Amino acid sequence: MKILAIIQKSLREQIRQVWLVLLTISMAPFFVGVYYLMWETSSMDITVSILNLDKGIKQQNHGNEFASWALSQESDSLPISFNKVKDRETGIDRIRNKKTEALLILPSNFSIALNQLSAGEAVKVPFEITGDLSDINYMVAAIWTHEMIVKYIGEEGQVDSFTKFTETPAGVSGDLDEFDLYVPGLIILSTIMLMFTAAIAFVRESEQKTIIRIKLSKAKTWELISGISLVQILIGFISILLTLGIAAGLGFEFSGSWGIFLVILSITCLSIIGFSLIVAALTKTVNQVLIVGNFPLFLFMFFTGAMMPVHGPTFFSFAEYDVTLPGLMSPYHAVQALKKVSIYEAGLNEIWPELICLSAITIFYFIIGAWLFRRKHLRLS
């Protein structure tokens, strides 16, 4: 039975190419997860914060009454929930940290205007809504909040509603178009691609046997890693500048701090190089890098916000910053930090949670990667 011999031979060859087999059988299940994440991200779970500045009139404060009424309206049939904040700064911080989609501000004369309207005077009831105008969830939140105000006025005043609606963009979100929103993630994508060049640079030393001379020269592990990493950082910044140049030529304008921008991207480049060390430690040849590297590449592209917005279950929070499942990958924090800088013109004091997470994961990648790489490729046999 020659066919049995051929089957055995073919099975042995496939076992030798185990990474290619794993890539083949896991690609479709992987995209099932991607589409599930896209569905989760697109689902409506909208929160609006209420800031009541109403001073009230004659023992009545319509601002407080509206807030209590809005909270009581929450139900499974409404894609919106409300909460209270104590000041404007807190509300804006919640918008930046994606804990709320919009901030409703009831002004000091909210009750006065409602009483005048109930008395038949031709006045408009003022209120303000602010948020990230580039976020589709904000648009839904603003529409629903306006409808809630109108409904409250109709129920409480028993008159036709007259409102003076003021919309205030958070940061420069009102000046951005859809293309501007994609660029920060694509800039991070340009650093993610270092995963291949860096991992190949490390593995090539072993594959071409030049690592033997490095071993005999008594070069330290950190010297080898530092030398290759500096070259990779240079390649990373060339890619970043090229990406920025093309984006600028197509109309993109960066409005944040260039210094903070460079800090974020420098740490991100180091992070990807650190992860590349792990990939290099798990492979022996350049071909294996090209196969194995596809797994983390897809994860970093689709699950970190570089290609599309993502949300995930929250593990814990600190300083109002949620650490989620995608947050286990360093580019996620880089994308969030860049968006805050480019949309909200945030400073270092406003993105330090992202920088701490990004730096901590980078250090973790390097520690694990250096240890594994040293054991796999730098041991003298």
C-alpha positions, -999 to 999 in steps of 0.1 A, spaced: 0 0 0 21 29 -13 -6 53 -4 0 47 33 37 54 29 28 87 11 4 96 39 30 90 65 56 110 46 32 139 42 22 138 79 59 140 89 65 169 66 35 188 80 47 181 116 81 197 107 61 228 95 40 229 126 38 268 127 24 268 91 -2 242 100 -12 262 131 -16 294 111 -37 275 85 -61 259 110 -64 290 134 -70 317 108 -107 313 105 -113 309 143 -92 340 148 -114 360 125 -145 347 143 -130 364 174 -123 396 153 -159 398 141 -172 391 176 -151 420 189 -164 442 161 -200 434 171 -192 440 207 -176 474 198 -206 484 177 -232 476 203 -248 505 220 -239 510 256 -240 547 261 -235 567 292 -242 604 297 -229 624 327 -250 652 341 -235 683 357 -262 704 375 -253 741 379 -289 751 384 -293 774 414 -331 767 416 -359 790 425 -385 791 453 -375 758 470 -375 741 436 -345 729 416 -354 716 382 -318 706 377 -319 681 405 -354 670 395 -343 663 360 -312 644 371 -333 622 394 -360 617 367 -334 608 340 -318 582 363 -352 567 369 -359 564 332 -331 538 327 -344 505 313 -334 477 290 -353 494 262 -332 526 263 -296 524 249 -285 551 274 -278 556 311 -271 586 332 -248 595 361 -239 627 380 -206 645 382 -195 673 405 -177 696 381 -169 701 344 -133 688 347 -145 655 361 -170 651 332 -143 660 306 -119 634 322 -146 608 319 -151 616 282 -113 613 276 -112 580 294 -142 566 275 -162 562 307 -190 585 293 -200 596 258 -213 630 266 -216 656 293 -249 674 298 -246 707 316 -276 723 331 -269 761 336 -276 782 367 -308 796 352 -323 763 341 -352 765 367 -358 801 360 -362 795 323 -385 765 330 -408 786 353 -409 814 328 -418 790 300 -446 774 322 -459 809 328 -463 814 290 -433 836 284 -414 833 252 -381 820 265 -358 791 256 -346 766 282 -308 765 279 -286 735 282 -252 724 269 -239 691 257 -202 684 252 -182 654 240 -160 640 213 -179 650 181 -159 625 161 -173 596 181 -205 580 167 -216 571 202 -215 607 211 -239 616 183 -264 590 196 -259 603 231 -265 639 221 -297 630 202 -311 609 231 -302 635 257 -319 662 237 -350 641 235 -349 634 273 -348 672 279 -377 678 256 -397 650 273 -390 664 307 -400 699 298 -432 686 282 -441 665 313 -432 691 339 -442 723 322 -472 709 303 -462 733 275 -446 729 241 -409 726 245 -386 754 236 -349 748 241 -316 766 235 -292 737 227 -254 745 228 -230 718 215 -194 721 226 -167 699 211 -142 683 234 -107 693 223 -105 697 186 -129 669 178 -152 693 160 -125 701 135 -115 665 126 -128 644 98 -129 606 96 -95 604 79 -79 623 108 -93 597 133 -76 568 115 -41 583 113 -30 579 150 -38 541 148 -20 538 115 11 555 129 11 529 157 7 503 129 40 515 114 57 507 147 40 473 149 56 463 116 89 464 134 80 430 148 93 414 116 124 433 110 135 432 146 127 395 151 145 386 118 175 407 128 179 387 160 172 353 144 195 359 115 225 361 138 217 325 148 207 312 114 239 325 97 261 313 126 275 348 132 262 345 167 290 320 174 316 348 170 294 370 193 295 342 219 333 338 216 339 375 219 323 375 253 298 401 243 271 406 269 234 399 261 225 435 267 251 447 242 238 425 214 201 435 222 210 472 225 229 473 193 202 457 172 175 477 190 190 510 182 191 501 145 154 490 147 144 522 164 160 541 135 140 520 110 109 526 131 112 564 130 118 563 93 86 544 89 68 568 113 81 599 94 71 584 60 36 576 74 32 611 88 45 627 56 20 608 34 -8 616 59 1 653 60 2 654 22 -34 640 22 -46 667 46 -38 653 81 -29 680 107 -15 670 141 -27 694 168 -10 680 199 24 683 214 52 669 192 74 662 222 47 640 238 41 624 204 78 614 202 78 601 237 48 578 230 62 565 198 97 559 212 84 537 240 61 519 215 91 511 192 110 497 222 79 477 232 76 461 198 113 453 197 110 437 232 81 416 219 102 407 188 128 392 212 101 368 224 92 358 188 130 354 180 134 331 210 106 309 198 120 305 163 152 293 146 150 306 111 137 337 92 110 316 75 97 306 110 96 342 120 75 351 90 51 323 99 50 327 137 50 365 135 16 365 118 -2 355 150 9 385 171 7 408 141 -30 401 136 -36 405 173 -18 438 175 -35 451 143 -71 442 152 -72 440 190 -53 472 200 -73 499 182 -47 504 155 -72 494 128 -105 499 145 -119 510 179 -120 481 204 -134 476 238 -130 447 262 -137 434 297 -121 456 324 -97 438 347 -91 467 370 -89 506 370 -66 531 384 -68 569 382 -100 565 362 -82 545 336 -95 510 327 -71 482 321 -89 459 297 -82 426 278 -67 445 248 -47 464 273 -24 434 278 -9 444 245 13 475 246 1 492 213 -34 495 228 -21 521 254 -1 538 227 -32 543 205 -52 556 234 -25 580 244 -20 593 208 -58 599 205 -59 619 237 -29 640 225 -43 645 190 -80 650 198 -80 665 233 -45 681 231 -37 663 264 -4 669 282 18 644 301 -2 649 333 -33 636 314 -18 606 297 4 592 325 -18 561 331 -13 551 294 24 558 296 28 538 328 10 508 313 29 511 280 63 513 299 55 485 323 45 461 294 76 472 275 99 463 305 80 430 308 85 421 271 123 429 273 128 409 305 110 378 292 124 382 257 160 387 268 159 357 291 143 334 265 167 346 237 197 341 259 187 306 268 178 297 232 205 314 212 234 327 234 243 296 254 277 282 246 273 245 239 
